[in-house]
Amino acid sequence: MRIAAVIGMCVLLAGCVTLPPPPAGGTPEADAYTHYLASVIYHRQGRFEEAAEQLEAAVKLAPHHVHLRLELIHTYIRVRDLESALAMCETTIDMAPGLAPLWLVKGWLYQQTNQYDQAMNAFQQAISLQPDSPMGYEALVRVAEEANDLVFALDMYEKLLELRPDSALLHFQHAFSLIRINDSEGARAALERALELNPDMIQARNLLGVVYLDLDRNADAAEQFEKHLQAVPDDIASHEKLAGALARMGRFADALAVLDELYALDMNEPVHHVQRMYLLMQLGRYSEAVAEVPPNETPILGVLLRGLAHKHNDDPFRRTLDTLDNIDSDVDEEIRAYLLDTVLIYGKDGCGAYFIDQLHRLYEEDSIRSLVVETIHARLHIALDQYDEAEHVLERAIARFGSQKLLHYYMAIVLESTDRRDETFRHLRLCISLGMDDPDVLNFLGYMYAEENVYLDEAKRLVEQALEMDPDNAHFLDSLGWIYYRMGDADRAIKLIRRAIYNMRTDDAILRDHLGDAYLLRGDVSKAIAEWERARRLDPDLEGVQEKIDTYSADIESNQ
């Protein structure tokens, strides 16, 4: 709800509650009316602060006139004095509790001050007064999305769709929230319905293409991206994803042509050079891949791919690859920013497997011994959830090249995924001892200590150090909240975990599970169950959640 809409609502409310005729002179009501008229003049002149002063005087003289109070709320909002507006709104509701739009204004005011629970309660009261009006549901959706409570937002979308089932925009918005909780099938159905209702909704076509790509319906994805690009020909992301969909189908030449359109429009980015070299090698056009000159952002990947292209072209290639370990660049950053992005779009089964096979051959057939090659090789296995293979590569690399920060960090990721906690601790400690003060590493170790409920003081120190480097990181905030939970401090845990949820880009089942446990520690079983229900909706397979819901729901029933 935008401020203009809220101001308009206040004006509408003021019009619904009429001011009585001018009273006789010499009474408080007459003086109040004089102040009100002065405020009208100030309003027309755009002098809203003076208007507020006049209305404050009027309300003091005639405190039971709802119209004056509504005008004052309106004026406070105009001058962004939201605290005064909220206070006046609350006292006015005490006088006129049946005005649903006034509850909406109150909810909006709470929302502006990040008091999301109070905002939701106010909007729900508005709905109870006007259950057939979509305004309360729309307001609840917005505050739920802002608070990152996507499960609640989805419930509100379903209510709205009952009221307005033929709204293409609502189906599109519903789909967007479903995507944020990784419900691709639900999003697909919602987007297909949106396009049935409005075939010209271009944004829905693009989003449906993304969903089809996630579902590996590559031909359908390509069709949607092509239609989207007909309307928005300069959309870089749609070019990238169309090329990816075509490559997944083995149509490498068509994918290359799509990327070349970006080059022709001078819209190419560093990652597109990596993708173009991949496509050229898949087409057997190795000389062209060698001639491709990646930008400065990808020196390691550029040299690696050029060396692979030389190898396939039966050119000398070892000298090229021998320079890899001497390149001054952050290999982890290049992997995350360019290689993994390419694998994600072009497909793990195709693109990811291709690169792993190429790197395996370098080691087994060509006896290439490179720390960079082994690092990339291991990271690709991790990206493909091939943890046994990643562990084998990392063990080999550590044996050959000794202790390296990144190798130990990747090994910790592998070991944590297979629940070998003590070994995970050891490799993370090695990272830190070797000078790896990356906040993600500090948080990783601190969180693992909290998971095992050991070394909690050290865990707290590590996570607080990570937060000094990145104060708003949602995962770090959750870790610190979880540490306080382990220490028995429910209130601090709840505060930090809730803040973490607000800072997430999407809702998260593990954080909701943590929050439920923290509420249980505080003795608030109903809120704990509500959070566990959210966690279950976000990830139905999350271990232990259903058991907690069943156990504590039964306890509540037995105590009633």
N, C-alpha and C positions, 0 to 999 in steps of 0.2 A: 504494500500500500504506500504510494508516494505521498509526500507532504501535501501536494496540491489536492490530492483526493481526500486527505484527512481534513484539510481546511474546508474543502467543499462540503464534507459531511457535517462539520460544525455549523456551517452556514445553514445547511438544510435543517439541522436540528433546531437551530435558533428560530428558523421560520416556522417550524412545527409547534414551538412553544411561544405563543405570541405574548408580546409585552402589553400589559393592560393600558387603558387610556390614561392620558396625563392626569395625575391626581391633583387635588386642590393644593394651592400654595401653602407654604409654611409647615409642611409635614416632611418627615424623612423620605417618604416615597416621592414627593415632588422634587426634593433635592437630588434624589437618585436619578430621576428622569432627566434633570438638567445635565448631570454628569454624563448620562448615556448619550444625550444629543451632542454634547461636546466630543465624545468618543467617535460618533459617526462622522463628524466634520474632520477630525484628525485622520480617521481611516481613509476618507476620500482624498486627503492630501498626502497619503502615504507615510504619515507620521505615527507609526504604530506604537512606539514606546509611550508617546503622550496619550494615545488612545487607551493603552493598557492602564496607565495611571488613572485616567478618568473612570474606567470601568471598575477598577479596584475600589475607588471611592463610592461608586454606585452600589457595588455588592455589599460594602460595609453598611450602607444606609438601608438597603433592602435585601437582606441575606437570603430570603426565601423565594426570590424571583428567579426561576430556573433560566429564563431567557437571558438575563444579565450574566449569569454564570457561564452559559454557553458562548456568549459573545466574548467573554474574558478568556475562556479556553482557546477559542479561535485566535484571539490576539496574541496570547502567550506563544502559541505555535508559530505565528507569523514572525515573532522576534526570537524564536528558537529558545525560549525559556521553558524547556520541557519539564523541568522539575516543578515549577509553579503550575504548569498546565496539568500535570499529573495529580498534584495535590488538589487542585480545584475540581478536576474530573472525579476524583474519589468522593469528595464531599457532595458533589452534585448527584452522583449515583445514589448516595444515601437518601437523597430527597426524591429522586425519580428513578428507581431501580428497574422500571419496565421499559426504558428506552434502549432498544438493542443497538442502534448506531453509537450511542454513548459508550457502551461496552467495547465496541470496535475501536473507538478513539482511545479508550483506556488501554486496550491491548497494544495498539500501535505505540503509544507512549512508553509502555513497559519495554516493548521490543527495541525502541531506540536507545534505551539505557541497558540493553543486554540482559534484562531480567526475563528470560525466556519462559520460565515456568509460569510466572505471573501473567505474562502476555497470553500464553495458551489458555490459562484459566479464564481470562477475560473474554477471549474469542469464543470459548466454549459456552460461556454464559450468553453471549450474543446469539449463538446458534440455538440454544434452548428457548430463547424468546422468539426467534424467527427461523424455525427449522427448515422452511422451504426456500429461504434466501441463500444464494451461493456466496454472499459476501463473507460470512463467517468462515466457511470452509476455505475460501481463497486466502483469507488472512491467516488461517491456521497453517495452510500449506507453506506460505511464505516464511512464517516464523519457524516452522519445523525445518525447512531447508536451510535457513540461516543458522539454526542451532545444530545442523547436521543430523537431525533426527529423521532420517530418510524413511524408516519404517512407518512412523506416524504420518509423515507426508504422503506416503503411498496410500495409507488408509483414507486420508482426506481426498486424494484424487479419486478414489473409488466412490466416495460419497458424491463428489462433484459430478462424476460421470453418470451417476444415477439421476441427477437433476438435469444434466445437459449431455445426453449420450451422443448427440450429433455434432459436438464441438470438436473439429479437427485439431484445434490448438490445444485443447485439454488432453487429447490422446497423445499428442506430440510431447507435451510437458510430462505426462505420466511416463512415457517411454524414456525420457531423459533421466528421470529419477530411477527407473528400473535399471538402466545402464549403470548408474552410479553404484548399485548394489550387485552388479555382475549378473543380473537376471536377463541374459540375452534373449531367451525364448519369449519371455514376457514382453520385452521391449520390441521384439520383432512383430508380435501380434498387435501391439499398440500402434506402431508406426505404419503397418499395413492398413490398419483401420483408418488412421489419420489420412493416408493417401487415397483411400476409397472415398472419403468425405471431401477431400480437397486435393485433386491430383496436381495442382500447381504449387503445393507447399514444398519449395525447393529444399529448405533445411531438412525436412523429413526424409527426402530422398538421400541426401548425403549421410544422415545418421543411420538410415536403414542399410546403406552400403557398408558402413562400419560394422553394424551388427551382423550382417551376412558374412563379412570377412571373419569376424570372430567365430561364427558358426561353421566356417570353412565351406560356405556356399559361395564359391568364388565366382561362378558365372553370374549368379544373381547380384553379387556385389559389384561386379564390373558394369552390369547394366545400369545400376543405380548411379554409380559414379559418372558414367558417360552422360546420363540424362542431366545430372547436376551440373556437369561442366558445359553442357550446351547453354545453360542459363548463366553460369558463373565461370567463364573460361579462364579467369586468372586465379583460381583457387589452387594454391600450391599443394595443400594437404590432399585434395581430391586427386590431383595428378599423381602424387606419391602412392596413394592407396589403389588407384586404378592400375598403375604399373605393377604393384604388388599382387593384385588379384589376377592379372594376366599372367604374371610369372608363375604363380602357383599352379596355373593350368598348363604350364609348359609353353605358353605363347611368349617366348622371350623376345622375339623380334618386335612384336606389338608393344610389349612393355618398354623396350628401348625407345620406340618411337614416341611414346607418351613422355618419357623423361626428356627426350630431345626437344619436345615442345617447350619445356621449361627453359632449356638452354636457349632456344630461339627467342623466347620472351625475356631473356636475361633475368630469370627468376630462380636460377639454380642456386643451391646451397651446398655446403661442404659434404653433407651426407649423400647428396646425389652423385658425387664422383665415385664414392664407394659402391653405390648401387649400380652405377653405369658400368664400372669395371666388372662387377659380378655378372651382369647380363652379357657383356661382351665375351667373357670367358665361357659362359654357358652356351653361347652361340658359336664357340670355336674361333672367334675373331681375336686371337691373342695379340697380334701385332697392334691392333687398335687399342687393346687394353694396356699394352706397354706404353703407348703414346699418350694415354690419358694422364694428365698431370694434376694430381689432387692438390688442393690448396694447403696453406700452412697449417690449418687446423688438424690435418690428418697425416702427419709425416710418417708415423709408424705403419698405419694401415696402408698408406700409399705405397711404401717400399715393399711391404709384404705381398700385396696383390700384384705389384709389378714383377716381383720375383717369381710368383706362381705363374704369371702369364709367360715370362721368359722360359720357365721350365716346360710348359705345355707347347711352346713354340720351338722346342729343341734348341734354344739359345743358351749360352752360359748364364747361369742364374745364381750360383753359390756366392759369388762376390757381392751381388746385390743383397742377398739375405744375411751375409756376414756383417753388414753394417747396422743391422737392426738394433743390436744391444748398445750401440754407441749413440743412438738418436736421443737428443734431449727433449723428451716429451712425456706426458703422463699417460702411460699405456692404459691404466684403468679408466681414465676419463675418455680416451678415444674409444675403448671398448663399449662403455655405457652410452656415449653420445652418438656414436656412428654405427658400430658393428651390430650391437644388440637391437638398435632401432631398425636396421635393415633386416635382421633375422625375424623380428616381430612382424614386419609388414609383408615380407616375401615368404614367410612360412618356416616354422621350425623343421618340419619334415623335409622340405626341399632345400632351402637356403642354409639353414643351420647344419643339416647333415652334410651338405656339400663342403662347407668350410671345415668341419671336423675331419672329414675324410681327407681333405687336402693337407691339413696340418699333421694328421697321423702318418700320411705317406712321407712327408718331409722327414719325420723322425725315423720311421722304419725302413724306408727304401733309400733315402738320400743321406741318412746319418747327419742331418742338420742338428746342431746342438746350440740352441739359442734360448736364453731366459725369456725373451719376449715371446717367442713362438710357443713355449710351454705355458706361459702365463695366459695367452689368448686361448690356447687349446683347452686349458682347464676351465676357464671362465665360460667358454661355449658349452662345455659339458654341463656345468651348473645351470646355465640358462635353459637347457633342455631336460633338466631334472635327472641327469645321468650321473648320480652321485658316486657310484662305484668307479666309473671311468674317470671322473674328475679326481677322485682320491688317488688313483693309480698314477695319473699324470703328475699330480702335486708331489707325491712321494718321490717320484723319479727326479723331478726338478729340484727338490730340496736336497736330495742326495748328491746331485751334480753341482748345484750352484750355492749350496749352503743356505743359512738362514736369510730369508728375504721377507720384508714386511708384507708385501702383497701376497706372497705364497702362503704365509701363515694365516693371513686374513681369509683367503679363499678356503684354506683347509678348515678353519673354524666354521665357516658357513656349511661346508660339507658335513663335518662331524655333528654340528647342531641338528642338521636335518635328519640324522640317524640316531639322535638321542644319546650320543656319547659325550656327556656333559663334562667330565673331568678332563678329557682330551681337548674339548673345546676351550675350557679355561686355560689350559697350558698354551695353546697356540695364540689366544688373544693376549695373554700375558707376554708372550714373546714379541708380538706386534708392538706392544707398548714399550717393552724394554729396548727395542731397536729404534725407538724414537718416533713411532707412528702415533702422533697425538691427534689423529683424525677423530672428530666427535662421534662418528658412527661406531668406531671401534670402542671408545670409552663407554658409550651407551650399551653396546652389545654385551660387553663384559659385566657392566653393572646390572643390566636386566637379567642376564643369566644367573648371577648371584641371587637376585631376588626370586627368580623362578625356583631355585633350589633352596631358598630360605637360609642362605649362608652368607657370612661376611657382609652383613647388611650395612655396617658403618662404612666399609670400603665401597660398597655398591653405591651408597648415597654420595660419597665424595666423587666417584667417577662420573655419575650422571649429572651432578651439579656442575662439574667441570665441562661436560659436553654442553649443558645449557648455557654456560657463560659464552660459548662460541656461537650457539644457535638458540636464543632464548624462547622462540616461539615454535620450536620443532615439536610436533604433536607426539611423535614416538618417544622423544626424550621426556616430555611431560608425563606421559603414561607410565614410563619406567619409574620416574620419581614417585608418582602416585602409588605404584605397586609396591615400591620399597616401603613407603609409609604404611601401606596396608599390612605388610609383613611385620612392621614394627608395632602394629596395633593402634595406629592413629587413623581412625576411620574418617574423621572430618577433613584432615589434610589430604587423605587419599581421594576422597570424593571430589574435593575442590580441584585437584590437579587432573584427575582423570576426566572430569567434565570439561575442563579447559582444553585438554588434549583432543577430546571428541569435537569440540567447536572448531579446533584448528585443522582437523583432518580435511582432506579434499573430498572424502567420501565417508560414509558411516562404516564402522568396523566392528566385526563380531567379537574379536578378542577384547577390544576396549570396552564394549558393552558388558561382556562377561566379567571383566575386572570391576567395572562400576557396580554390577550386581553384587559381587562379593563384598565390596566396600560398604554398600548399603546394609548387607546382612550383618557385617561386623558392627555397624552402628545400631542394629536392632530393628531396622526398617524393612521388614520382610516383604511387604507389598511392593515397595519400590525395587527391591532386589529381584523379585519375580518378574516385574515389568521389564527390567533391563535384560534379564536372561531370555525373556520372550523375544526381545529385539535381537539379541545375539543369535537365537535359533532361526529367526527369519532371515538374517543376513548370511548365516552359514549353518544349514540344518545338520551338518556332520560334525560340528564342533564338539569335541569330546567332553563329556560330563555335564553339559548344559541341561539336557532333558532330564537327567537324573535329579539335578538340583530343583528344577521346576516341579517335578512330581513329588519330591520329598517335602518341600516347604509349602506347596499348595495343600498337601494332605494335612500338614500341621495346622495351617490356617483353618481348614474345614473342621478339624477335630476340636479346635478351641472356640468355635462359634456356638 
